[in-house]
Amino acid sequence: MEKNTTDKKKPQPTTKAWPLIKRFWPWARPHRKFVWLTAALLLISTPLSLVSPLIVRRVVDDAEKHSSPDDVIFWGLVLVGMTFLSVVFGLAIGYSTTLFHTKVLRDIRLDLYTHMQKLSLRYYSNKETGYLMSRQVDDVGNLNGVMADTFATAGSDVIRGIGYVVMVFYIEWRMATVGLVLVVLIFGFQFAISGRLRMLGKAARESWTKVSEVLHQGLSGYALVQATASEKREARRFTGVLHTSVRAQLKRDLFSLWTNQAFGLIGGVGPTVIVLAGVYLIVTSDFTTGGLFAFFMYLVSMFGAVGSITSLNPRLQSSIASLERIYEILDVEPEVASPPQGIVLSRPEGAIRFENISFSYEPDRPVLTQINLEIPPRTRVALVGPSGAGKTTLAQLVPRFYDPKTGRILIDDQDLRTLDVRSYRAHVGLVPQEIFLFDRNVAENISYGSPRATREEIRDAARAANAHDFIEEMSEGFDTLIGERGVKLSGGQRQRLAIAREILRNPSVLILDEATSSLDSGTEALIQQAMNTLLQGRTSLVIAHRLSTIVKSDLIVVLEKGRIIEKGTHEFLLEQDGLYSKLYRTQFGETDGD
């Protein structure tokens, strides 16, 4: 049975803007009430901006005719009141859009994070953490240009702009014609540069992702950098990617600078010419000063609306570039997933069977070949072999971190591919060689995977793992924060917390990958006693280089170059005088008295 072992990608979506925006809208739909509220407030406030210039025209023209000061004061108060209403509307619109943006971005971040959690170990082994972090932080934060309320605002600007065009033609059609020509020039220019803006925006973000990746590596590996005196080399590496990023950002920003200056030229010279033409009309016709004031106010508002609409394009192109990068992750289907009607196991007995298993991380480079192995329930199995023999890979197939290329794995006669992954993994425990701990307190790390555990149950698990004493000696006991990845603990202490975590989980199947490799001999003796208790009554696969762990196993499986070449008990394999006997003499002989 062939199985593709690479992360599968859906067919690549078209890079045209409309399909990308259409895919975005389902995130906005649950919060569309804020969009409608924003649109309604914008439409209601539109008459204020249309009426104000007409009032100004009347006040100015009446002043030229020496009208009553009371009229000027009255209309002045009206204008102040209308300005106050505009401020109130502006606050309401800002509040609505802020809520909308916050809620939509929250949902996107949550969906993206949830999807990331489903991706396979293979995907994470091929991607830098900085790459994934940049999508979650930078790209999601750059989506304002495709927000539905942005289009609502643009729609309102279009309506207002049409109103301003009508009014300038109503006041003076000749000057209005010149203004309309300028608007057409601005829109045409924006359309012409949109593709270039999008390309430069995407390139700048891709280069910044590289900076994030190198930064994350340098900070995560600070101990190795300092221990090998490699600070200058890492600084040069960071300088290189930072220089590339700066160049990409400069190209984007300089292009934006030139285009903005072009818009400034059109928007600056045009109104000046129009105003001078208005002064000429005042001198040569019956056009009034109040009419020029009103025309200029409408013209400024019209260019403001046009500027708002045209500024949407750069933001839109930048946001679309970010959407493409986000979809690069969302379009990756998890390599390992539950079937639509996955079987939910109650506590399994723990019988495991490997049937004709082959596996490879890369094509034509097999790691496991034709593995056939049957493990009865509650059996302790030791996996032995030289480095690179496939021991860890074989163990990682059990919790279904990967699917085999050929063959199948069964637990209690159920193919793992037919099971609900999450419910199945709840019954599989793992103490890996490299322990991961969260930057949380001790109790939270021990109870991770058993969130309902009581504090007393946590203490009992710590005692069983011989961790209770050193925990109590810490500044705040079980409430002590242990730092990122448990940096405040020794290697042995981290492993004892990981053992305590699995003791508390009480899984049916347990995988130990050199779980005592970081312990000194005195601590190991106490841990082995706890481990013997933990291993009782459950199926276990133990990868170890310690004789004391191996000889007590019910079955020893010897691997070499991805194949099982021997299996049996310790005494049986010694009698066969094969690879195990050789490994015993060379690697375990010195520890025979342990």
HURA-V940010 format. One record per helix or strand of 3 or more residues. SS is the DSSP state (helix for helix, strand for strand). FROM is the first residue (numbers start at 1). LEN is the number of residues. If there is no record, write none. Layout:
ss=SS from=FROM len=LEN
ss=SS from=FROM len=LEN
This chain:
ss=helix from=17 len=13
ss=helix from=32 len=33
ss=helix from=69 len=50
ss=helix from=121 len=6
ss=helix from=129 len=14
ss=helix from=144 len=3
ss=helix from=148 len=24
ss=helix from=173 len=48
ss=helix from=222 len=6
ss=helix from=231 len=54
ss=helix from=289 len=42
ss=strand from=352 len=11
ss=strand from=365 len=11
ss=strand from=380 len=6
ss=helix from=391 len=8
ss=strand from=406 len=6
ss=helix from=416 len=3
ss=helix from=421 len=5
ss=strand from=428 len=4
ss=helix from=442 len=5
ss=helix from=455 len=10
ss=helix from=468 len=5
ss=helix from=477 len=3
ss=helix from=484 len=3
ss=helix from=491 len=15
ss=strand from=509 len=5
ss=helix from=521 len=15
ss=strand from=539 len=5
ss=helix from=547 len=4
ss=strand from=555 len=6
ss=strand from=563 len=6
ss=helix from=570 len=7
ss=helix from=579 len=13
